[in-house]
Amino acid sequence: MDNPFNLNNLLRENIKKLVPYSSARDEFKGEASIWIDANENPFGSPLNHDYNRYPDPLQHQVKAKLSTIKGVPAENIFLGNGSDEAIDILYRAFCTPGVDNVILVPPTYGMYEVSANINDVAFKKVNLTADYQLDLDGIANAVDAHTKLIFICSPNNPTGNSIRRQDIETILNNFQGLVVVDEAYINFSAVKSFTQELAEYPNLVVLQTLSKAWGLAALRLGMAFASKEIIGVYNKIKPPYNINQATQDIVLEALNNVDQVNDWIKETVAERERLVRELLELDYVQYITPSDANFILVKMEQPREVYDYLVQYGIIVRDRSKVELCEGCLRITVGTPAENQTLLEKLNQINK
């Protein structure tokens, strides 16, 4: 960047002045035998496991484990109630309603736009190119003095492809706001994560999740990786106990099973390639976007009719045919080998 990045220049004035809520667990962090400082029920919970005590507000144990797995210091990790909380806090911290704006690059994950609307923040859309890559000139022309955030999903949802790394780096090097790289599907890609570039780019925020490869979607745990200063802003704004104790306990247990997750990833990638090969043999399938995710975007003749046909057999895919630049497309998540086989058999019946 020509000018040194200054986070303080991006923050909303009310957030600069904000005094965060101080919980009982913020004020005393040591060990004790009698806890009568937080108005909790001292008797326990009407369950086999007690949840009567408030959880660690900063989830230190989970972050320590994630730090080892991800190769990122714990001080550079924020945990949210799904990635959606991490997205929403960025709007609330940096975008003044009715004044500031963000840039979105459709087709992309829909929550960026929903969060903008919830927070009354204008958004500018710069469509991806025909091959689903960034329109760098279009983005440069869309940026103005009030542009605070640029959201880039890579691998991209709903297209599945990775965004060219050098293009993301170009934006990081030339944009004075925050560049948010959403890597929800990075586990299924051979591309290196941008989490390894945090020291290089102070304006970088990387989002990841435990909902996809880790199979923990019901627990709602999302991650943001960023500079200590940006993580400090996250922690200043988040609710005091945003990750419940049950989630923290179960996630800690799950994080011990990296080998199992890696095996699932390998099988998913192999099944993804199998689906691509066999679907391309169908007469009515026109094109499949190269995918680095756990799904594929399939362009075909009469996608809505195919969707309705599959529903009759209890097979639910995602109809993206009305999404701009995804016309004629269904998005198909890679299932188990048995599920994929059933899907292929039903689609082959159409072919015949």
Secondary structure, DSSP 8 states (H G I E B T S, - for coil): --S---HHHHS-HHHHH------HHHH--S--S---SS---TT--SSSS---S---TT-HHHHHHHHHHHT--GGGEEEESHHHHHHHHHHHHH--TTT-EEEE-SS--THHHHHHHHTT-EEEE----TTS---HHHHHHH--TTEEEEEEESS-TTT-----HHHHHHHHHH-SSEEEEE-TTGGG-SS--GGGGTTT-TTEEEEEESSSTT--GGG--EEEE--HHHHHHHHHHS-TT-S-HHHHHHHHHHTT-HHHHHHHHHHHHHHHHHHHHHHTTSTTEEEE---SSSEEEEEESSHHHHHHHHHHTT---EE-TTSTT-TTEEEEE---HHHHHHHHHHHHHHH-
